[in-house]
Amino acid sequence: MSSKSAGRSSSGLRHRFAPTTQISRRRGAEAAYRYWQREEHLEVPYEHVEAEGAFPLGRWLSDQRRAYRAGTMTGERAAELEELGIVGDTADASFKQSLGAARAYYELHGTLAAPRGASILDVAIGQYLTNIRRPGGLGKDPGRAQRRAAALTAIDPDWNPGTLGWTVDWQRHYASLAQLLGEGARLTAVVPGVTRHGEDVGRWLATQRRNWDRLNAEQKRRLGELGVKKAPRARKTPVKTAAATGPRTGSEAFQWGLKVPKQYIAREGVLPGRAGVQEMPDGDIRRVGAWLANQKQRRDKLDQAQRAALADLGIDWAG
């Protein structure tokens, strides 16, 4: 029942319906008023029976709302129900609540491509958005569905990525990349391991560059506006056979590998962890953490100069 109705007395409610010859209408209005006084709302379960008079209030309210939506009641009767708050559309009220949660989610994430388990403002917004993207998810009434779609589009024009030719997952990662860059991150620094909202945006970006030819024209255009380009074709490095005497102090393999952690430390300011990676200027991704772990395993085979070079990077075990 609306706040406008909150001050209406029980006797006033009865007087409005007293002249009618339809006893069920009077009983229904009175039962609704008692329920509202007790619960402060009229979202009554269909099976609810009001104890006083054993009146089937839930079913009666459902009938009133159905007749109201179908336009089969008189204008005077419809106005009475509107004023009393009986025909408040609970479905639209629920949509407005979910729309508020959707707006809050977008302000935080820059997208409505929420994962299914996402929640905000006590609303399971991820599952809700998944449901309304399905055919008929916005309701069976075409006019209402159109209005709801317009309200969602006003928040995020890309709220339903399937109509654009890509997945919700793709849209979410794209939005996270845009957020990172908008906050000042350099594109070259968004490498595997760089996360946003708990998801590995760097790994996703590397996949887009590698699988560029599989993207549609609009995906390429959007990524291109962020400065993303197709990954260059990987160049095969010829395998060099180590000398019989083992790795030399200035061996090309070791010196080539040493460049990668140097670049990583210059970028991050810390030593890489076991899963650390570094994107090279040619777009290739080097597993710098794994390379250092391999050097540690074979430290007894490293000569003094090689150990000194690693120690200069701040690696304790090489000292």
C-alpha positions in Angstrom: 0.0 0.0 0.0 1.4 3.4 -0.9 2.6 6.0 1.6 -0.3 8.1 0.5 -2.7 5.5 1.9 -0.8 5.2 5.2 -2.8 7.8 6.9 -6.2 6.5 5.7 -8.3 5.2 8.6 -10.0 1.8 8.7 -13.4 3.6 8.8 -12.5 5.7 5.8 -11.6 2.6 3.9 -14.9 1.0 4.8 -16.9 4.1 3.9 -15.4 4.2 0.4 -16.6 0.6 -0.3 -19.8 0.6 1.8 -22.2 1.7 -1.0 -21.3 -1.2 -3.2 -23.5 -4.2 -3.4 -20.5 -6.5 -4.0 -19.8 -7.8 -0.6 -16.6 -9.6 -1.6 -15.2 -6.2 -2.7 -15.8 -4.7 0.7 -14.5 -7.8 2.5 -11.4 -7.8 0.3 -10.6 -4.1 0.9 -11.0 -4.6 4.7 -8.9 -7.7 4.7 -6.2 -5.9 2.7 -6.3 -3.0 5.1 -5.8 -5.3 8.1 -2.9 -7.0 6.3 -1.3 -3.7 5.5 -1.6 -2.5 9.1 0.1 -5.6 10.3 2.8 -6.1 7.6 3.1 -2.6 6.0 3.0 -3.9 2.5 0.6 -5.8 0.2 2.9 -8.3 -1.4 0.6 -11.0 -0.2 1.4 -14.7 -1.1 -1.3 -16.1 -3.4 -2.3 -18.9 -1.0 -2.6 -16.5 2.0 -6.0 -16.6 3.8 -6.6 -13.7 6.2 -7.5 -15.2 9.6 -10.4 -12.9 10.4 -13.3 -14.0 8.3 -11.1 -16.7 6.6 -10.9 -14.4 3.5 -8.6 -15.6 0.6 -6.8 -12.3 0.4 -3.9 -13.5 -1.7 -6.2 -14.9 -4.4 -8.5 -11.8 -4.2 -5.6 -9.4 -4.7 -4.2 -11.4 -7.6 -7.7 -11.3 -9.3 -7.9 -7.5 -8.8 -4.4 -6.9 -10.2 -5.1 -9.2 -13.2 -8.4 -7.4 -14.0 -6.6 -4.1 -13.6 -3.8 -5.0 -16.0 -6.4 -6.4 -18.5 -8.4 -3.2 -18.4 -11.6 -5.1 -17.6 -12.7 -3.0 -14.6 -14.4 0.4 -14.6 -12.2 3.6 -14.5 -13.8 4.5 -11.1 -13.0 1.1 -9.7 -9.4 1.2 -11.1 -8.9 4.6 -9.5 -10.1 3.4 -6.1 -7.6 0.5 -6.2 -4.8 2.8 -7.3 -5.5 5.2 -4.5 -5.5 2.4 -1.9 -2.3 0.9 -3.3 -3.8 -2.4 -4.0 -2.8 -2.6 -7.7 0.8 -1.6 -7.1 2.7 -3.8 -9.6 4.9 -6.0 -7.5 6.8 -7.2 -10.6 7.7 -3.6 -11.6 8.6 -2.8 -8.0 11.0 -5.8 -8.1 12.4 -4.7 -11.4 13.1 -1.2 -10.0 14.9 -2.7 -7.1 17.0 -4.9 -9.4 17.6 -1.9 -11.7 19.0 0.1 -8.7 21.4 -2.8 -8.0 22.4 -3.0 -11.7 23.2 0.7 -11.6 25.4 0.3 -8.5 27.2 -2.7 -10.1 27.8 -0.7 -13.3 29.3 2.3 -11.4 31.8 -0.1 -9.8 32.6 -2.3 -12.7 31.9 -0.2 -15.8 29.7 -3.0 -17.2 26.6 -5.1 -16.6 28.4 -8.2 -17.8 28.4 -9.6 -14.2 29.5 -13.1 -13.5 26.6 -15.3 -12.5 27.6 -15.4 -8.8 27.9 -11.6 -8.4 25.9 -9.8 -5.7 25.5 -6.2 -4.8 23.1 -4.3 -2.4 21.8 -7.7 -1.3 20.6 -8.5 -4.8 22.0 -11.6 -6.7 22.6 -9.3 -9.7 24.6 -11.8 -11.7 21.9 -14.4 -11.7 19.2 -11.8 -12.3 21.0 -10.4 -15.4 21.5 -13.9 -16.7 17.8 -14.6 -16.3 16.6 -11.4 -18.1 18.9 -12.0 -21.0 17.1 -15.2 -21.9 14.2 -15.1 -24.4 11.2 -13.6 -22.6 13.3 -12.7 -19.6 12.0 -9.1 -19.5 8.3 -10.3 -19.4 5.7 -11.5 -21.7 4.1 -8.1 -22.3 6.0 -6.5 -25.3 5.5 -2.9 -24.1 6.8 -3.6 -20.6 9.7 -5.6 -22.0 10.7 -2.7 -24.3 10.5 -0.3 -21.4 12.7 -2.5 -19.3 15.2 -3.0 -22.0 15.4 0.8 -22.5 16.0 1.3 -18.8 18.9 -1.3 -18.9 20.3 0.3 -22.0 20.4 3.7 -20.4 22.7 2.2 -17.8 24.9 0.1 -20.1 24.2 0.0 -23.9 26.0 -3.4 -24.0 24.0 -5.0 -21.2 23.1 -8.0 -23.5 26.4 -8.8 -25.3 24.8 -11.8 -27.1 23.0 -9.5 -29.4 26.4 -8.0 -30.4 28.0 -11.3 -31.3 30.1 -12.1 -28.2 29.8 -13.5 -24.7 29.2 -11.9 -21.4 32.7 -13.1 -20.3 34.3 -11.3 -23.3 32.4 -8.1 -22.5 33.4 -8.2 -18.8 37.1 -8.6 -19.5 37.0 -5.9 -22.2 35.4 -3.5 -19.7 38.0 -4.4 -17.1 40.8 -3.7 -19.6 39.2 -0.3 -20.4 39.0 0.5 -16.7 42.7 -0.4 -16.2 43.8 1.8 -19.1 41.5 4.6 -18.0 43.1 4.6 -14.6 46.6 5.1 -16.2 47.9 1.6 -16.7 50.1 1.1 -19.7 48.9 -1.4 -22.2 52.3 -3.1 -22.3 52.1 -3.7 -18.6 48.8 -5.6 -18.8 50.4 -9.0 -19.1 49.2 -12.4 -17.8 48.9 -12.2 -14.0 47.5 -8.7 -14.0 44.0 -8.9 -12.6 41.0 -6.7 -12.2 38.0 -7.6 -9.9 39.6 -11.0 -9.4 40.0 -12.0 -13.1 43.2 -12.3 -15.1 42.8 -9.5 -17.6 46.4 -9.9 -18.8 45.9 -13.5 -19.8 42.6 -12.6 -21.6 44.4 -9.7 -23.5 47.2 -12.0 -24.6 44.5 -14.5 -25.9 42.8 -11.7 -27.9 46.0 -10.7 -29.5 46.9 -14.2 -30.3 43.5 -15.1 -31.7 42.9 -11.8 -33.4 41.6 -13.4 -36.6 38.8 -15.1 -34.8 37.3 -11.8 -33.5 34.5 -10.1 -35.3 34.9 -6.7 -36.9 33.3 -4.8 -33.9 35.5 -6.6 -31.4 38.6 -5.7 -33.3 37.4 -2.1 -33.6 36.8 -1.8 -29.9 40.1 -3.3 -28.9 41.8 -1.2 -31.5 40.5 2.0 -29.9 42.3 0.8 -26.7 45.5 0.4 -28.7 45.4 -3.4 -28.9 46.8 -5.0 -32.0 47.2 -8.4 -33.4 50.2 -10.3 -31.9 53.1 -10.4 -34.3 54.0 -13.8 -35.7 56.3 -15.5 -33.3 59.9 -15.9 -34.6 61.5 -19.2 -34.1 64.8 -18.9 -32.3 67.4 -21.4 -33.6 68.5 -23.9 -31.0 72.1 -23.4 -30.2 74.2 -26.3 -29.1 76.1 -25.6 -25.9 79.9 -26.2 -26.0 81.1 -29.5 -24.6 82.6 -27.7 -21.6 79.2 -26.5 -20.5 77.8 -23.0 -20.3 80.4 -20.3 -20.5 80.4 -17.1 -18.4 79.1 -15.1 -21.3 77.0 -17.8 -23.0 74.4 -16.4 -25.3 71.6 -18.6 -23.7 72.3 -17.3 -20.2 72.7 -13.7 -21.2 69.6 -13.8 -23.3 67.6 -15.3 -20.4 69.1 -12.8 -17.9 67.5 -9.9 -19.9 64.0 -11.0 -19.0 64.2 -10.8 -15.2 66.0 -7.5 -15.6 63.1 -6.1 -17.6 60.6 -7.5 -15.1 62.3 -5.9 -12.1 62.6 -2.6 -13.9 58.8 -2.7 -14.6 57.6 -4.1 -11.3 60.3 -3.1 -8.8 60.4 -6.6 -7.3 61.6 -10.1 -8.1 59.1 -12.2 -10.0 57.3 -15.1 -8.3 57.2 -18.6 -9.6 54.3 -17.7 -11.9 55.8 -14.3 -13.0 55.8 -13.5 -16.7 57.2 -10.7 -18.9 55.9 -9.5 -22.2 58.8 -8.8 -24.6 58.9 -5.9 -27.1 57.9 -8.3 -29.9 54.8 -9.4 -28.0 56.2 -12.8 -26.9 55.5 -13.8 -23.3 58.4 -15.1 -21.3 58.0 -17.2 -18.1 60.5 -15.3 -16.1 59.6 -16.9 -12.8 60.1 -20.4 -14.2 63.4 -19.4 -15.8 64.8 -18.2 -12.4 63.5 -21.4 -10.8 65.4 -23.5 -13.4 68.6 -21.5 -12.6 68.2 -22.3 -8.9 67.9 -26.0 -9.6 71.1 -26.0 -11.7 73.0 -23.5 -9.5 75.9 -26.0 -9.0 76.5 -25.9 -12.7 76.6 -22.1 -12.9 80.0 -20.5 -12.9 81.0 -17.6 -10.6 80.3 -14.9 -13.1 76.8 -16.2 -13.7 76.0 -16.4 -10.0 77.3 -12.9 -9.5 75.0 -11.6 -12.3 72.0 -13.2 -10.6 73.1 -11.9 -7.2 73.2 -8.4 -8.7 69.4 -8.8 -9.3 68.9 -9.4 -5.6 68.6 -13.2 -5.7 69.8 -14.5 -2.3 70.6 -18.1 -3.3 73.1 -16.9 -6.0 75.3 -15.0 -3.5 
